[in-house]
Amino acid sequence: QVQLVESGGGLVQAGGSLRLACAASGPTNTIATMAWFRQAPGNERDFVAAISRRDGSTYYTASVKGRFTISKEIVRSVIYLQMNSLKPEDTAVYYCAADLWGPATVVAPDQYDYWGQGTQVTVSS
């Protein structure tokens, strides 16, 4: 079983930055794509960004393009989400996810096989 552990959430003022990390353990060589999703209270879990573990291709939801950057460290099986120019509407619990089959363009949560516990990001205005 793949296990995912997120870190790096916190409270930041609007315009600030945070970097999230997600460490994968277990049979990580079976993972095709890793992604970040977020869920605000009362909302569904939404796709944020994904990265192909095999070729490094990335995909972002429109609202974070140019502000967020997803990257990976294959050797340590870690992915990062660098979040800049944060806005109050970015406030949510951020989840790391792993997909054993699909490319980075897969945005549906139910296509992902493993999930972390989530880390809270709060952006104050």
Secondary structure, DSSP 8 states (H G I E B T S, - for coil): --EEEEE--EEEETT--EEEEEEEESSGGG--EEEEEEE-TTS--EEEEEEETTT--EEE-GGGTTTEEEEEETTTTEEEEEE-S--GGG-EEEEEEEESS--TT---GGG--EE---EEEEEE-
